[in-house]
């Protein structure tokens, strides 16, 4: 099975060293009906051949981390 970059679809070379960038996201889901406790789940987001492909794949809201920094600016 050969691996491909999720952004540019370039295949990773076989039997040769290569850089690999992986995207993993934490998802916090409520564990109880009240939503008082949460469980953390790790989601696989794919593999990328370069840091540029990874940043091109991410949306602006993904790059800012967990909270939307643009929306927080207007609240203060």
C-alpha positions as CSV (number, residue, x, y, z in Angstrom):
1,X,0.0,0.0,0.0
2,X,1.5,3.3,-1.0
3,X,0.8,6.5,0.9
4,X,-0.2,9.8,-0.8
5,X,-0.2,13.4,0.4
6,X,-3.7,14.5,1.2
7,X,-3.2,17.9,-0.4
8,X,-1.2,17.4,-3.6
9,X,-1.6,13.6,-4.0
10,X,2.1,13.1,-4.4
11,X,3.2,9.5,-3.4
12,X,5.8,9.0,-0.7
13,X,9.0,7.2,-2.0
14,X,9.4,3.5,-1.1
15,X,12.5,2.4,0.7
16,X,13.8,5.9,0.9
17,X,13.8,8.4,3.7
18,X,11.2,11.2,3.5
19,X,9.6,13.8,5.6
20,X,6.1,13.0,6.9
21,X,3.7,15.5,8.4
22,X,0.6,14.2,10.1
23,X,-2.5,16.0,11.2
24,X,-4.3,14.9,14.3
25,X,-7.2,16.7,16.0
26,X,-8.6,16.4,19.5
27,X,-12.4,16.1,19.5
28,X,-14.1,16.8,22.8
29,X,-17.4,15.0,23.1
30,X,-19.9,15.2,26.0
31,X,-19.7,12.0,28.1
32,X,-23.0,12.5,30.0
33,X,-26.4,13.9,29.0
34,X,-25.9,17.1,31.0
35,X,-22.6,17.9,29.2
36,X,-20.8,18.4,32.5
37,X,-17.9,16.0,31.6
38,X,-16.2,15.5,28.3
39,X,-14.2,12.8,26.7
40,X,-11.2,13.4,24.4
41,X,-10.9,11.5,21.1
42,X,-8.0,11.8,18.7
43,X,-9.1,12.0,15.0
44,X,-6.7,11.2,12.2
45,X,-6.6,14.1,9.7
46,X,-4.2,12.6,7.1
47,X,-0.6,12.7,6.0
48,X,1.2,15.4,4.1
49,X,4.5,15.6,2.2
50,X,5.5,19.1,3.4
51,X,4.7,21.8,5.8
52,X,3.4,23.9,2.9
53,X,0.9,21.2,1.9
54,X,-0.3,21.0,5.5
55,X,-0.8,24.7,5.9
56,X,-2.5,25.0,2.5
57,X,-4.9,22.2,3.5
58,X,-5.9,23.9,6.7
59,X,-8.6,26.5,6.8
60,X,-8.1,29.8,8.5
61,X,-10.1,28.7,11.5
62,X,-8.0,25.5,11.9
63,X,-4.8,27.5,12.0
64,X,-5.9,29.7,14.9
65,X,-6.2,26.7,17.3
66,X,-9.2,25.8,19.3
67,X,-11.0,29.1,19.6
68,X,-11.9,31.6,16.9
69,X,-9.5,34.5,17.6
70,X,-11.3,36.9,15.2
71,X,-14.6,36.5,17.2
72,X,-12.8,37.0,20.5
73,X,-11.4,40.4,19.4
74,X,-14.8,42.0,19.1
75,X,-15.9,41.0,22.6
76,X,-13.4,43.0,24.5
